[in-house]
Amino acid sequence: MKTRIEKLVVLCSVLLLLAQTPAFGDDEQDRFRRGDTPETLMDLAYEAPVSPSRIMARTGEDGGMVEYGAFYYSDDEVLTRYVDAAIYANPAIWESEHRWRAALQRIPQVSGMPDPMLTIMPFISSPETRVGPQEFALGISQEFPWFGKLDARGEIALRDALAAAEQYQAQIRGIVVDVKRAYYDLTYLDEALRITAQDRELLGYFEEMAEARYSTGKGIQQAVIKIQAEITRDDDRIYLLRRQRESIAANLNTLMDRIPDDPIPSLEAPTISDAGMDLEELYAAGRANRHELKAAEYMIEKGDQAIRLARKEYYPNFNIGLNYIFVDDREDEAGRLNSPEDNGQDVFGIMLGFNIPLWEGKNMSRVRGATELKYANERNYNKMENAMEFSVRDGVLRAETALDQLKLYEKVLIPQAELALESTEAAYATGKLKALDLIDSERFLLKVRLAYAKLESDYMKALADIERAVGAAFPNSEDNGT
């Protein structure tokens, strides 16, 4: 019995050692295990715990939330707090992170050796042999894929993980631009509420002026009624602006994973400065940094590895096995009278097998299919590049247009509207002009002030869209001249 156990131990040890031998056979073998991949993602696959993020730190040394300035530009402390809160807590970002981490765990699954197969075969009717009856057979086998197949599968899974990492970071930037757009919508609405409240106060002064003229017989009651109607319009405008603000504030809270009704304080108008946009530089920045483009590049590389794997399917996989058959001593009369020298000696055998890739059409279709998918990924990269360039161009056009209009309003239209209202007010006080002229001047000033506030918001949202398009903080400190 001791001899049998020793034999089994040796057999199992030999096969297990064979199973640990890497089945790689070209220059790229096991490259992803050596830690020289982009962002050392394989190290993360084996070392990172399940929950905390390893691409970006989520908390500082004091346990508080840290800033994520690498993902965006902001010189506004309030905006920075909101963006950081969204990056920290937004469920869509966490979802993307866990999908990336799940993709990492696919690499060792597909690149590892298949599990060994253990077989136990007891004989219902023991075969009789010269040295005794066979009681049962024990076998263990290991499949060995052709050289390089496991490596190719690991490389494919690695490209999926790298692409998932880029999509994860793209999700962060998408949330950042959503927060910025909601924030600048709120800055416009708050500025519009202040402007409208100031206009209503001005109309109240005009109402007092009209009532005074009417009481002295120098004016008519119709002038008072018209001014009161304008006050009512301002009240309605304030009501609508507040309702819009509630909706935008709820959206901003949702992006930060807060309850929609969480109060958002009144915000100040943004500080406007020329970002100094150069289209060619922005296109180059987009090609270098846009995460969707990087993910598309990894998909092209995945296509190369898929073609490589498909070509290796022309070669067989091997199966090596060890069989051990337990044989009992002969107990028949002849065996007892003339016992053979090797009576009851167990039988040991080695098995070698391989599949035959006989059907060329099936294997050829694998290569053709993988090639077509690579071509599709290349076209997808071109599509993503075109979309990036359009987004940059569109953002620059909107930003330049808004900036030019801001300069026009600031230097020409607003001063003209204020001067026109002052002269109209003076003329109305002396009876040279009617209340309708005064209301027209007031309407024009209100219109240009609201338009200016909207242009401020549109300009900042255009910069946020450019930042999203290029996949990098924009404008940076050098661009902004600070």
C-alpha positions in Angstrom: 0.0 0.0 0.0 2.8 2.4 0.8 4.3 1.8 -2.6 1.0 2.7 -4.2 0.6 5.9 -2.3 4.2 7.0 -3.2 3.5 6.3 -6.9 0.3 8.4 -6.8 2.1 11.3 -5.0 4.8 11.3 -7.6 2.4 11.1 -10.5 0.2 14.0 -9.3 3.3 16.1 -8.5 4.7 15.7 -12.0 1.4 16.7 -13.6 0.9 19.6 -11.4 4.4 20.9 -12.2 3.6 20.5 -15.9 0.4 22.5 -15.4 2.4 25.4 -13.9 4.5 25.7 -17.1 3.4 28.8 -19.1 1.9 28.0 -22.5 3.4 31.0 -24.2 5.6 30.9 -27.2 6.4 34.2 -28.8 8.1 37.5 -28.1 5.0 39.0 -26.3 4.6 36.0 -24.0 3.5 36.9 -20.4 4.2 40.6 -21.0 1.2 41.7 -19.1 2.4 39.8 -16.0 5.7 41.7 -15.8 4.0 45.0 -14.8 5.1 47.0 -17.9 1.6 47.7 -19.1 0.1 51.2 -19.3 -0.8 52.4 -15.7 0.5 49.1 -14.4 -3.1 47.8 -14.5 -2.1 44.2 -13.9 -0.5 45.2 -10.6 -3.9 46.7 -9.7 -5.7 43.5 -10.7 -3.8 41.5 -8.1 -3.2 44.0 -5.4 -6.2 46.3 -5.3 -9.0 45.6 -2.8 -12.5 45.4 -4.0 -13.9 48.8 -3.1 -11.4 51.6 -2.9 -10.3 53.3 -6.1 -6.7 53.0 -7.3 -6.8 55.4 -10.2 -7.6 58.3 -8.0 -7.5 58.8 -4.2 -11.0 59.3 -2.9 -10.0 60.6 0.6 -7.1 62.6 2.0 -4.9 61.6 4.9 -7.4 63.3 7.3 -10.2 61.2 6.0 -11.8 64.1 4.2 -12.6 64.4 0.5 -9.7 65.4 -1.7 -9.6 67.6 -4.8 -9.6 66.2 -8.3 -8.1 69.1 -10.1 -6.4 66.9 -12.6 -9.7 66.3 -14.3 -10.8 69.9 -14.8 -10.0 73.6 -14.5 -11.7 75.9 -12.1 -10.8 79.2 -10.4 -14.1 79.3 -8.5 -14.0 77.8 -5.0 -17.7 77.1 -5.0 -17.6 75.3 -8.3 -14.6 73.3 -7.2 -16.5 72.0 -4.2 -19.4 70.9 -6.3 -17.3 69.2 -8.9 -15.2 67.4 -6.3 -18.4 66.3 -4.5 -19.8 64.9 -7.8 -16.6 63.0 -8.6 -16.5 61.6 -5.1 -20.1 60.4 -4.9 -21.7 60.2 -8.4 -23.1 56.6 -8.8 -22.3 56.6 -12.6 -18.6 57.1 -11.8 -18.6 54.3 -9.2 -20.3 52.1 -11.7 -17.7 52.8 -14.3 -14.9 52.1 -11.8 -16.3 48.8 -10.8 -16.7 47.8 -14.5 -13.1 48.7 -15.0 -12.0 46.6 -12.0 -14.2 43.7 -13.1 -12.5 43.9 -16.5 -9.1 43.7 -14.8 -10.1 40.4 -13.1 -10.8 38.9 -16.5 -7.1 38.9 -17.4 -6.0 36.1 -15.1 -9.2 34.1 -15.8 -8.6 33.9 -19.6 -4.8 33.7 -19.5 -4.5 30.9 -16.9 -4.2 27.2 -17.6 -7.4 25.1 -17.8 -8.2 23.2 -14.6 -6.8 19.7 -14.4 -9.2 16.8 -14.8 -9.3 14.0 -12.3 -11.1 10.8 -13.2 -12.0 7.8 -11.0 -13.3 4.7 -12.7 -14.4 1.8 -10.5 -15.0 -1.4 -12.4 -18.4 -3.0 -11.9 -17.0 -6.2 -13.3 -13.3 -6.3 -12.6 -11.3 -7.3 -15.7 -9.2 -10.4 -15.0 -5.5 -10.2 -16.0 -2.5 -12.4 -15.7 -1.3 -10.6 -12.6 -4.8 -10.2 -10.9 -8.2 -8.5 -11.2 -8.3 -4.7 -11.9 -10.2 -3.0 -9.1 -10.5 0.6 -10.3 -8.6 3.2 -12.3 -7.4 6.7 -11.2 -6.5 9.3 -13.9 -5.4 12.9 -13.9 -5.0 15.0 -17.1 -4.1 18.5 -18.0 -4.9 20.4 -21.2 -2.1 22.5 -22.7 -3.2 25.1 -25.3 -0.9 25.7 -28.2 2.0 28.0 -27.6 0.8 31.7 -27.4 -2.9 31.0 -27.2 -3.2 31.9 -23.5 -1.0 34.9 -24.1 -3.2 36.2 -26.9 -6.3 35.7 -24.7 -4.7 37.6 -21.9 -3.7 40.4 -24.2 -7.3 40.7 -25.5 -8.6 40.9 -21.9 -5.9 43.4 -21.1 -7.0 45.7 -23.9 -10.6 45.4 -22.7 -9.4 46.4 -19.2 -7.4 49.4 -20.6 -10.3 50.5 -22.6 -12.5 50.2 -19.5 -10.1 52.4 -17.6 -10.3 55.1 -20.3 -14.1 54.9 -20.3 -14.0 55.2 -16.5 -12.0 58.4 -16.8 -14.2 59.6 -19.6 -17.2 59.1 -17.3 -15.6 61.3 -14.7 -15.0 64.1 -17.3 -18.6 63.7 -18.5 -19.9 64.2 -15.0 -17.6 67.2 -14.6 -19.0 69.0 -17.6 -22.5 68.2 -16.5 -21.8 69.8 -13.1 -20.2 72.8 -14.8 -23.2 73.3 -17.2 -25.7 73.1 -14.3 -23.6 75.4 -12.2 -23.3 78.1 -14.9 -27.1 77.7 -15.6 -27.6 78.6 -12.0 -25.2 81.5 -12.1 -27.3 82.9 -15.0 -30.6 82.3 -13.2 -29.4 83.9 -10.0 -28.0 86.9 -11.9 -31.3 87.1 -13.8 -33.2 87.1 -10.6 -31.1 90.0 -9.2 -31.4 92.0 -12.4 -35.2 91.4 -12.6 -35.5 92.4 -8.9 -33.6 95.6 -9.6 -35.8 96.3 -12.6 -38.9 95.8 -10.5 -37.5 98.2 -7.9 -36.9 100.7 -10.7 -40.5 100.3 -12.0 -41.8 100.9 -8.5 -39.9 104.2 -8.5 -41.5 105.0 -11.9 -44.9 104.1 -10.6 -44.5 106.6 -7.8 -43.4 109.2 -10.3 -46.4 108.5 -12.5 -48.8 108.6 -9.6 -47.3 111.9 -8.5 -47.8 113.4 -12.0 -51.3 112.0 -12.1 -52.2 113.5 -8.7 -51.0 117.0 -9.8 -52.9 116.7 -13.1 -49.7 116.6 -15.2 -50.1 112.9 -16.1 -52.8 110.4 -16.9 -54.0 107.3 -15.1 -53.1 105.1 -18.1 -49.4 105.8 -17.5 -49.8 104.4 -14.0 -51.6 101.3 -15.2 -49.0 100.6 -17.9 -46.2 100.8 -15.3 -48.1 98.5 -13.0 -48.6 96.0 -15.8 -44.8 96.0 -16.2 -44.3 95.3 -12.5 -46.7 92.4 -12.9 -44.6 91.1 -15.8 -41.5 91.3 -13.6 -43.3 89.3 -10.9 -44.2 86.6 -13.4 -40.6 86.6 -14.7 -39.2 86.2 -11.2 -41.6 83.3 -10.5 -40.6 81.5 -13.7 -36.9 82.0 -13.0 -37.3 80.6 -9.5 -39.0 77.5 -10.9 -36.3 77.0 -13.4 -33.7 77.4 -10.7 -35.4 74.7 -8.6 -35.1 72.3 -11.6 -31.5 73.1 -12.3 -30.6 72.9 -8.6 -32.2 69.5 -8.4 -30.1 68.3 -11.3 -26.9 69.6 -9.7 -27.8 67.8 -6.4 -28.5 64.6 -8.3 -25.1 64.8 -9.9 -23.6 65.0 -6.4 -25.7 62.1 -5.2 -27.7 64.3 -2.9 -31.4 64.7 -2.4 -32.9 66.9 -5.1 -34.3 69.5 -2.6 -30.9 70.1 -0.9 -30.5 73.9 -0.9 -28.1 75.5 -3.3 -27.1 79.0 -2.2 -27.3 81.9 -4.6 -24.3 82.0 -6.9 -22.3 85.0 -8.2 -21.8 85.7 -11.9 -18.6 84.1 -13.2 -15.4 86.0 -13.9 -14.9 86.3 -17.7 -11.4 86.2 -19.3 -10.2 85.4 -22.8 -9.0 81.7 -22.8 -6.8 82.2 -25.8 -8.1 79.3 -28.0 -5.9 77.9 -30.8 -7.8 75.3 -32.8 -4.8 73.3 -34.0 -3.4 73.0 -30.4 -6.8 72.0 -29.2 -7.1 69.3 -31.9 -3.7 68.0 -30.9 -4.6 68.0 -27.2 -7.8 66.1 -28.0 -5.9 63.4 -30.0 -3.5 63.0 -27.1 -5.9 63.1 -24.2 -9.4 62.3 -25.2 -10.2 59.1 -23.3 -12.7 57.8 -25.9 -9.9 58.0 -28.5 -7.5 56.1 -26.2 -10.2 53.4 -25.7 -10.7 53.2 -29.4 -7.0 52.7 -29.9 -7.0 49.8 -27.4 -9.9 48.2 -29.3 -7.7 48.3 -32.5 -4.9 46.6 -30.5 -7.4 44.1 -29.3 -8.3 43.4 -32.9 -4.6 42.6 -33.6 -4.5 40.2 -30.7 -7.8 38.6 -31.8 -6.4 38.0 -35.3 -3.3 36.5 -33.7 -5.4 34.2 -31.6 -7.6 33.2 -34.5 -4.5 32.2 -36.5 -3.3 30.0 -33.6 -6.5 28.1 -33.8 -5.0 26.3 -36.8 -2.8 24.5 -34.3 -3.9 21.8 -31.8 -4.1 21.8 -28.1 -2.4 19.0 -26.2 -3.7 16.9 -23.4 -1.3 15.0 -21.1 -2.6 12.5 -18.7 -1.5 9.9 -16.1 -3.5 6.8 -15.4 -3.0 4.4 -12.5 -4.9 1.1 -12.3 -5.2 -0.7 -9.0 -4.7 -4.5 -9.4 -5.5 -7.0 -6.6 -3.7 -10.2 -6.0 -4.9 -13.3 -7.8 -7.0 -15.5 -5.6 -8.1 -18.2 -8.0 -6.7 -21.7 -7.6 -4.2 -21.4 -10.4 -3.0 -18.1 -9.1 -2.5 -19.4 -5.6 -0.7 -22.6 -6.8 1.5 -20.8 -9.3 1.6 -17.2 -8.4 3.2 -14.9 -11.1 6.2 -12.9 -10.1 4.4 -9.6 -10.5 1.2 -10.8 -8.9 -1.1 -7.9 -7.9 1.3 -5.3 -9.4 -0.6 -2.0 -10.3 -0.5 -0.7 -13.8 0.7 2.8 -14.7 0.2 4.5 -18.0 0.8 7.9 -19.7 -1.7 9.4 -22.1 -1.0 12.0 -24.8 -3.8 13.4 -26.9 -4.5 16.4 -29.1 -7.4 17.8 -31.1 -7.1 17.9 -34.9 -8.0 21.4 -36.4 -9.3 19.6 -39.5 -12.1 22.0 -40.7 -10.2 24.8 -42.4 -13.3 26.8 -43.3 -14.2 27.2 -39.6 -10.7 28.4 -38.7 -10.5 30.7 -41.7 -13.8 32.3 -40.8 -12.3 33.0 -37.3 -9.5 35.0 -38.9 -11.7 36.8 -41.3 -14.2 37.7 -38.6 -11.4 39.0 -36.3 -10.0 41.0 -39.2 -13.4 42.6 -40.0 -13.8 43.6 -36.3 -10.4 45.2 -36.4 -11.4 47.2 -39.5 -14.6 48.2 -37.7 -12.6 49.4 -34.7 -10.4 51.5 -37.0 -13.4 53.1 -38.5 -14.8 53.7 -35.0 -11.5 55.5 -34.1 -12.0 57.7 -37.2 -15.5 58.4 -36.2 -14.5 59.3 -32.6 -11.7 61.6 -33.9 -14.2 63.4 -36.2 -16.6 63.8 -33.3 -13.8 65.2 -31.1 -12.8 67.7 -33.7 -16.4 68.8 -34.3 -16.9 69.2 -30.6 -13.8 71.3 -30.3 -14.7 73.4 -33.3 -18.2 73.9 -32.1 -17.1 74.8 -28.6 -14.6 77.3 -29.9 -17.1 79.0 -32.2 -19.6 79.3 -29.4 -17.0 80.6 -27.0 -15.6 83.2 -29.5 -19.1 84.3 -30.4 -20.1 84.8 -26.8 -16.9 86.6 -26.0 -17.3 89.0 -28.9 -20.9 89.7 -27.9 -19.9 90.2 -24.3 -17.4 92.9 -25.3 -20.1 94.5 -27.5 -22.7 94.5 -24.7 -20.2 95.7 -22.1 -18.7 98.5 -24.1 -21.6 99.7 -26.3 -25.1 98.3 -25.6 -25.3 98.5 -21.9 -23.9 102.0 -21.6 -26.2 103.1 -24.4 -29.2 101.5 -22.7 -28.4 103.2 -19.4 -27.8 106.6 -21.0 -31.1 106.2 -22.9 -33.0 105.4 -19.8 -31.5 108.3 -17.9 -32.4 110.8 -20.6 -35.9 109.3 -21.0 -36.5 109.5 -17.3 -35.4 113.2 -17.2 -37.7 114.0 -20.2 -40.6 112.1 -18.7 -40.2 114.1 -15.4 -40.5 117.3 -17.4 -43.4 116.1 -19.4 -41.6 116.0 -22.7 -42.0 112.2 -23.2 -44.8 109.8 -22.3 -44.8 106.8 -19.9 -44.6 104.4 -22.9 -41.3 105.9 -23.9 -40.1 105.4 -20.3 -41.2 101.8 -20.4 -39.5 101.2 -23.7 -36.2 102.4 -22.4 -36.6 100.3 -19.2 -37.4 97.2 -21.3 -34.4 97.7 -23.5 -32.0 98.0 -20.5 -33.5 94.9 -18.9 -33.2 93.0 -22.1 -29.5 93.8 -22.7 -28.6 93.1 -19.0 -30.3 89.7 -19.1 -28.7 89.0 -22.4 -25.3 89.9 -21.0 -25.8 87.5 -18.0 -26.9 84.7 -20.5 -23.8 85.3 -22.6 -21.6 85.0 -19.5 -23.2 81.6 -18.8 -22.9 80.5 -22.4 -19.3 81.4 -22.6 -18.4 79.4 -19.5 -20.4 76.4 -20.7 -18.6 76.6 -24.1 -15.3 76.4 -22.2 -16.5 73.4 -20.2 -17.5 71.7 -23.5 -14.1 72.3 -24.9 -12.5 70.9 -21.8 -14.7 67.8 -22.3 -13.8 67.5 -26.0 -10.1 67.6 -25.5 -10.1 65.4 -22.4 -7.8 67.7 -20.4 -8.2 70.6 -18.0 -9.0 73.8 -20.1 -8.1 76.5 -19.9 -5.0 75.8 -17.8 -3.2 78.5 -15.8 -1.0 79.4 -18.8 -3.9 79.6 -21.2 -5.8 81.8 -18.8 -2.9 84.2 -18.4 -2.7 83.8 -14.6 
